[in-house]
Amino acid sequence: MPSSPSPPILKTAFSPRMLVALLMGFACGLPLLLTITVLQAWMQEEGIDLTVIGIMGLVGLPYTLKFLWAPFLDRFTLPFLGRRKGWLFMGQVLLILAISALGFTDPARAPWMVALVAFLVTFFSASQDIIVDAYRREDLSDAELGLGSSLYINGYRVGMLLASGGGLILADHISYTMVYQVMAACMLPSLLVTLLAPEPETPAGTPQTLAEAVITPLTEYFKRDGAVLILVFILLYKIGDTMATAMTTPFYLDIGFTKTQIGTVVKLFGFWATIFGGIAGGILMLRAGISRCLWIFGFLQAISTAGFALLAAMGNSVAMLSAVIAFENLSGGMGTAAFAAYMASLTNKKFTATQYALLSSLMGIPRVLAATPTGYMAKHFGWTAFFLFCTAMAIPGMLLLFRIAPWTSEGRKTEED
């Protein structure tokens, strides 16, 4: 499919559509850790058994299973604000109420009520993710998807930082009940963003029945050339990076870095390197296109994983740690932005919510399955060999690019002209 002319970079980067992508990313990122990091800290302080705290992780299932109700959001339109904005506004109102309600629960006396309300938070949060992903795909042109995805991801990370870091800091000074009220209030501006943002144009041929909303997105996708290879690529593109990341904290501690050094260099310095990488990746995609950036950023990701092997060989060196973290987070931010933009470009606008929810759920599988054996591998291989193995795991995904996103390709046809 011939690509549309590249828009002027500065005009695109500072357009209202990009600001909406950034702010919607913030709204999606903020609720995530309220049911993980902050809730775990609250329950720990209340003396809840660790087994119960661990089981509480099941409330996060809606993030993995969101594709189950995504077709409903593609099929039905509420009688206000439009196909996407109507569901988004209602979901955000319910999410704000659920976050506020979570603050009034009592982990010590009624932990299962905590679980129920936390589940509602994750359900409405996952529903918001579905609609925002669909909105971004439908609001932005193919040429703008790269930068829009990177700004969304950066907004998401800022929201996560506010919820986890800000929430825990606040909890030292006010009650957890008030912490959740503050976080609910931080979500209120998202309602204004939703009201002011334009409703994307509804394409012709959207599902007319719920059965059509469930089945047609799958049949449409699997009719495409290379459909299965694309799914394999989604599983493999970031698998080496994912495996390495799963064991980095034990690695840092094992070779002698202090928790202060890890917090300062890895978390704070690394956070800003990731943010810069996402922005730089988005701008580069405006110029070079998504396909070429998948090649460039994938190669940089693999090299950055090898940097951990070099750090393992050198041992405790704050300077080397800083260099490795800077390069790894920079390339990781770029790679994630390109990956998200690529997945969005695969979706058909007639049923964006369903197809993107399926693809993003598939993307999350390696986080669980590939990370599971990493502790065993690191223990028996040693750190240097382990990180070199993770580097090699990037090769299959890169080889698939020859078929699904050749260097000379200009785009992929996903909808009828």
C-alpha positions in Angstrom: 0.0 0.0 0.0 1.6 3.3 -0.9 2.3 5.4 2.1 0.8 8.8 2.6 3.3 11.7 2.4 5.2 12.3 5.6 3.7 15.3 7.4 6.0 18.1 8.7 7.6 16.7 11.9 7.1 19.8 14.2 3.6 20.4 13.0 2.7 16.8 13.7 4.5 16.5 17.0 2.7 19.6 18.5 -0.7 18.9 17.0 -3.8 18.5 19.3 -4.1 14.9 18.3 -0.6 14.1 19.8 -1.6 16.0 23.0 -4.7 13.8 23.3 -2.6 10.7 22.8 -0.3 11.8 25.6 -3.0 12.6 28.0 -5.0 9.5 27.3 -1.9 7.5 28.0 -1.5 9.2 31.4 -5.2 8.3 32.2 -4.5 4.6 31.2 -1.3 4.3 33.2 -2.4 5.8 36.5 -4.9 3.0 37.6 -2.6 0.1 36.8 -0.4 0.1 39.9 -3.1 1.2 42.3 -4.2 -2.4 42.4 -0.6 -3.7 42.6 2.1 -1.7 44.2 0.0 0.7 46.3 -2.5 -2.0 47.3 0.2 -4.5 48.2 1.9 -1.9 50.5 -1.5 -1.2 52.2 -2.2 -4.8 52.8 1.3 -5.5 54.1 1.0 -2.7 56.6 -2.4 -4.1 57.7 -0.7 -7.4 58.4 -2.4 -9.4 55.7 -0.9 -12.8 55.1 1.5 -12.9 52.1 -0.5 -15.8 50.6 -3.6 -13.5 50.4 -1.5 -10.7 49.0 -0.2 -13.0 46.3 -3.6 -14.3 45.4 -4.8 -10.7 45.1 -2.7 -10.6 41.9 -5.6 -12.4 40.2 -7.6 -9.1 40.2 -5.4 -8.1 37.3 -6.9 -10.7 35.0 -9.1 -8.2 33.1 -5.9 -6.7 31.5 -5.1 -10.1 30.0 -8.7 -11.1 29.1 -9.9 -7.7 27.8 -10.4 -9.2 24.3 -13.4 -11.1 25.6 -15.6 -7.9 25.9 -13.9 -5.8 23.2 -16.3 -6.9 20.5 -19.2 -5.6 22.6 -17.5 -2.1 22.5 -17.0 -2.4 18.7 -20.6 -3.4 18.1 -22.7 -1.1 20.3 -22.7 2.7 20.4 -24.1 4.7 23.4 -26.6 7.4 22.6 -24.2 10.2 23.5 -20.7 11.4 22.5 -20.2 8.9 19.7 -19.0 5.3 19.1 -15.7 5.7 21.0 -16.1 8.8 23.3 -19.4 7.6 24.7 -17.9 4.3 26.1 -14.7 6.1 27.1 -16.5 8.8 29.1 -18.8 6.3 30.9 -15.9 3.9 31.6 -13.8 6.7 33.1 -16.6 7.8 35.4 -17.1 4.3 36.6 -13.3 3.9 37.0 -13.0 7.1 39.1 -15.8 5.9 41.3 -14.2 2.5 41.7 -10.8 4.0 42.6 -12.5 6.2 45.2 -14.4 3.2 46.6 -11.3 1.1 46.9 -10.0 3.6 49.4 -12.9 3.0 51.7 -12.5 -0.7 51.9 -10.8 -2.4 54.9 -8.1 -4.9 54.0 -7.8 -6.2 57.6 -11.5 -6.9 58.2 -12.8 -7.5 54.7 -10.0 -8.6 52.3 -12.4 -10.1 49.8 -14.4 -6.9 49.5 -11.0 -5.3 48.7 -10.5 -7.9 46.0 -14.0 -7.3 44.6 -13.6 -3.5 44.3 -10.0 -3.9 43.1 -11.4 -6.2 40.3 -13.8 -3.5 39.4 -10.9 -1.0 39.1 -9.0 -3.3 36.8 -12.1 -4.1 34.7 -12.9 -0.5 34.1 -9.2 0.3 33.6 -8.8 -2.5 31.0 -12.0 -1.2 29.3 -10.5 2.3 29.1 -7.4 0.7 27.6 -9.5 -1.0 24.9 -11.3 2.2 23.9 -8.2 4.4 24.0 -6.2 2.0 21.8 -9.1 2.0 19.3 -9.4 5.7 19.5 -5.7 6.3 18.8 -5.8 4.0 15.8 -8.9 5.6 14.3 -7.8 9.2 15.1 -4.3 9.1 13.7 -3.1 8.5 10.2 -0.7 5.6 9.5 2.2 8.1 9.3 1.3 9.5 12.7 0.9 6.2 14.5 4.5 5.9 15.5 4.8 9.2 17.3 1.2 8.9 18.7 2.0 5.5 20.1 5.3 6.7 21.7 3.5 9.7 23.3 0.8 7.4 24.6 3.3 5.1 26.1 5.2 7.9 27.7 2.0 9.3 29.2 1.3 5.8 30.4 4.6 5.6 32.2 4.2 9.0 33.8 0.8 7.9 35.1 2.3 4.7 36.5 5.1 6.8 38.2 2.5 9.1 39.8 0.4 6.2 41.1 3.3 4.1 42.4 5.9 6.6 43.5 3.5 9.4 44.4 1.0 7.0 46.0 3.6 5.5 48.3 5.1 8.8 49.2 1.7 10.2 50.1 0.9 7.1 52.2 3.7 8.1 54.5 1.8 11.3 55.3 -1.9 10.6 54.9 -4.1 7.5 55.1 -4.5 5.1 52.3 -8.1 6.1 52.1 -7.1 9.6 51.3 -4.4 8.4 48.9 -7.0 6.7 46.7 -9.2 9.8 46.8 -6.2 11.9 45.6 -5.6 9.3 42.8 -9.3 9.4 41.8 -9.1 13.2 41.6 -6.1 12.9 39.4 -8.3 11.0 36.9 -10.9 13.8 36.7 -9.0 15.8 34.0 -9.3 12.7 31.7 -13.1 13.4 31.6 -12.4 16.8 30.2 -10.0 15.4 27.6 -12.6 12.9 26.5 -15.3 15.6 26.2 -13.0 18.0 24.2 -11.3 15.4 21.9 -12.9 14.9 18.5 -14.8 11.7 17.8 -13.1 9.7 15.1 -15.1 9.2 11.9 -16.9 5.8 12.0 -15.9 3.7 9.0 -18.4 2.0 6.8 -19.0 -1.6 7.4 -18.8 -1.7 11.2 -20.4 -4.8 12.9 -24.2 -4.9 12.9 -24.5 -7.9 15.2 -22.6 -9.1 18.2 -21.8 -12.4 16.4 -20.3 -10.4 13.6 -18.3 -8.3 16.0 -16.8 -11.5 17.5 -16.2 -13.5 14.3 -15.5 -11.0 11.5 -12.3 -9.5 13.1 -10.8 -13.0 13.3 -11.8 -14.1 9.8 -10.7 -10.8 8.3 -7.3 -11.0 10.0 -6.6 -14.6 9.1 -7.4 -14.0 5.4 -4.3 -11.8 5.2 -1.1 -13.1 3.7 1.4 -14.0 6.5 -1.2 -13.7 9.3 0.2 -16.6 11.3 3.8 -15.3 10.9 2.8 -11.9 12.2 1.4 -13.5 15.4 4.6 -15.4 15.8 6.5 -12.2 15.3 4.4 -10.4 18.0 5.4 -13.2 20.4 9.1 -13.1 19.6 10.1 -9.5 18.8 10.7 -8.5 22.4 11.2 -11.9 24.0 14.9 -11.5 24.6 14.5 -8.1 26.1 11.6 -9.4 28.2 13.6 -12.4 29.5 16.6 -10.2 30.4 14.5 -7.6 32.2 12.8 -10.3 34.4 16.1 -10.9 36.2 17.8 -7.5 36.2 17.0 -6.7 39.9 18.5 -9.9 41.3 21.4 -9.4 38.9 22.2 -5.9 40.2 22.1 -7.0 43.8 24.1 -10.1 43.1 27.1 -8.3 41.6 27.2 -5.8 44.5 25.1 -2.7 43.7 23.3 -1.1 46.6 19.6 -0.5 46.6 20.2 3.2 46.6 22.4 2.8 43.4 19.7 0.7 41.8 17.0 3.1 42.7 18.9 6.1 41.5 20.5 4.8 38.3 18.1 2.1 37.2 14.7 3.6 38.2 15.1 7.4 38.1 17.8 7.8 35.5 16.4 4.8 33.5 12.9 6.3 33.6 14.0 9.5 31.8 16.1 7.5 29.3 13.0 5.5 28.4 10.9 8.6 28.0 13.5 10.2 25.7 13.8 6.9 23.8 10.1 6.8 23.2 9.9 10.4 21.9 13.0 9.9 19.7 11.6 6.7 18.4 8.3 8.3 17.5 10.0 11.2 15.7 12.2 8.7 13.8 9.2 6.8 12.7 7.7 9.9 11.2 10.8 10.1 9.0 11.8 6.5 8.3 8.4 4.7 8.7 7.4 1.9 11.1 8.9 -1.1 9.1 12.4 0.3 9.0 12.3 1.4 12.6 11.3 -2.2 13.6 14.6 -3.2 12.1 16.7 -0.5 13.6 15.2 -0.5 17.1 15.1 -4.4 17.2 18.9 -4.4 16.5 19.5 -1.8 19.1 17.4 -3.8 21.7 19.6 -6.9 21.0 22.8 -5.0 21.4 21.5 -3.4 24.7 20.8 -6.8 26.1 24.3 -7.9 25.3 25.4 -4.8 27.4 24.2 -6.7 30.5 26.6 -9.5 29.7 29.4 -7.0 29.5 28.4 -5.5 32.8 28.3 -9.0 34.3 31.9 -9.6 33.1 33.1 -6.2 34.4 31.4 -6.5 37.8 30.4 -3.6 40.1 30.9 -0.4 38.2 28.4 2.5 38.6 29.7 4.2 35.4 29.2 1.0 33.4 25.8 0.4 35.0 24.8 4.0 34.0 25.9 3.4 30.4 24.1 0.1 30.1 20.9 1.4 31.6 21.0 4.5 29.4 21.4 2.5 26.2 19.0 -0.3 27.2 16.2 2.1 28.3 16.7 4.3 25.3 16.5 1.4 22.8 13.7 -0.2 24.8 11.7 2.9 24.6 12.2 3.1 20.9 11.4 -0.6 20.4 8.2 -0.5 22.4 7.0 2.6 20.5 7.6 0.9 17.2 6.0 -2.3 18.3 2.9 -0.6 19.5 2.6 1.4 16.3 3.1 -1.7 14.2 0.3 -3.6 16.1 -2.0 -0.6 15.7 -1.3 -0.5 11.9 -2.4 -4.1 11.6 -5.9 -3.4 12.8 -8.9 -2.8 10.6 -10.8 0.4 11.7 -14.1 -1.4 11.4 -13.3 -3.4 14.6 -10.2 -1.8 16.0 -11.1 -2.5 19.6 -11.3 -6.2 19.1 -8.3 -6.7 16.9 -6.0 -4.5 19.0 -7.2 -6.1 22.3 -6.4 -9.5 20.9 -2.9 -8.5 19.6 -2.0 -6.7 22.8 -3.1 -9.7 24.9 -0.9 -11.9 22.7 2.0 -9.5 23.3 1.7 -10.0 27.0 2.1 -13.8 26.9 6.0 -13.7 26.8 5.9 -11.5 30.0 4.6 -14.5 31.8 5.8 -17.6 30.0 9.2 -16.5 28.9 10.0 -14.9 32.2 9.2 -18.1 34.2 12.4 -20.1 33.5 14.8 -17.1 33.7 15.7 -17.7 37.3 16.7 -21.3 36.7 18.7 -20.3 33.6 20.6 -17.5 35.4 21.4 -19.8 38.3 22.8 -22.6 36.1 24.3 -20.6 33.2 25.8 -17.7 35.1 24.9 -14.1 34.5 27.2 -13.6 31.4 25.9 -16.7 29.6 22.3 -15.9 30.5 22.4 -12.4 29.0 24.1 -13.7 25.9 21.4 -16.3 25.5 18.7 -13.5 25.9 20.6 -11.6 23.2 20.4 -14.6 20.9 16.7 -14.9 21.5 16.2 -11.7 19.6 17.4 -13.3 16.4 14.2 -15.3 15.4 12.0 -12.2 15.7 14.5 -10.2 13.6 14.6 -12.8 10.9 10.8 -12.7 10.6 11.1 -9.1 9.6 12.4 -10.2 6.2 8.9 -11.6 5.6 6.5 -9.4 7.5 8.2 -6.0 7.3 10.9 -5.9 4.7 13.2 -2.9 4.8 11.8 -1.6 1.5 8.1 -2.0 2.6 6.0 1.1 2.9 3.0 -0.2 4.8 0.4 -3.0 5.1 -3.1 -2.9 3.8 -5.5 -3.5 6.6 -8.8 -2.2 5.3 -10.6 -1.8 2.0 -10.1 1.4 0.1 
